[in-house]
Amino acid sequence: MGTTGSEHGQLADDRALLGRTSTAERVADILRTRIAEGFFRPGGRLSEDSIGTALGVSRNTLREAFRLLTHERLLVHQLNRGVFVRVLAVEDVEDIYRTRRLVECAVVRGLGKPPFAVDGLRTAVIAGEQAAYVEDWQGVSTANIHFHRELVALARSVRTDELMRGVLAELRLAFHVVDDPRGLHEPYLVRNREILEALKEGKRDGAERLLAAYLDDSRTQLVRVYAGLLQDGDAVER
């Protein structure tokens, strides 16, 4: 499926974000956000004409943005067909979780002496709980991603932040094809709060154990569901 008129209009609203210094990196930022939000779905084709017109950028700039996002494994170029949002394989999902476990648990393990700076984590937990209250499961997913980005931010490492931004953006490609977002995300609201409370109390080792179990359970659940969707052919936009 290509870009629709509605998508064209929503992207046109993003045009102001480009400012007077339009660059491929800024276009990539916009498209990355839209992919993470599920605006462009896995398997969906990105129309150069529609997106370029909506954002008011040249074809060369847009192609460079596509190249950047292809390097981040969010897009794929198919010869003679165009550029598509990537559909993850089950092995991709498993590898993403291996990376998350290595990085996130290492961040918690490497924290210095308490108290820890948990304000960002607290904000993400509250946002997730508020989204769940109104049954906004996409909002819960977004808040959960923010929680884990804030967790990694405790390392105060720009490079680690950039690594996890890409890893978590890629993970959301799998989230967007799951047909039960509530079942996928709701159980982890309480576990996010448990990790937050452990860190507030200065219990670094306890927080790491909670986090490791959380990631293992999340991986098992998502791989099982996602593998079934791939088998049924439901992970690709029709």
Disulfide bonds with the S-S distance in Angstrom:
none
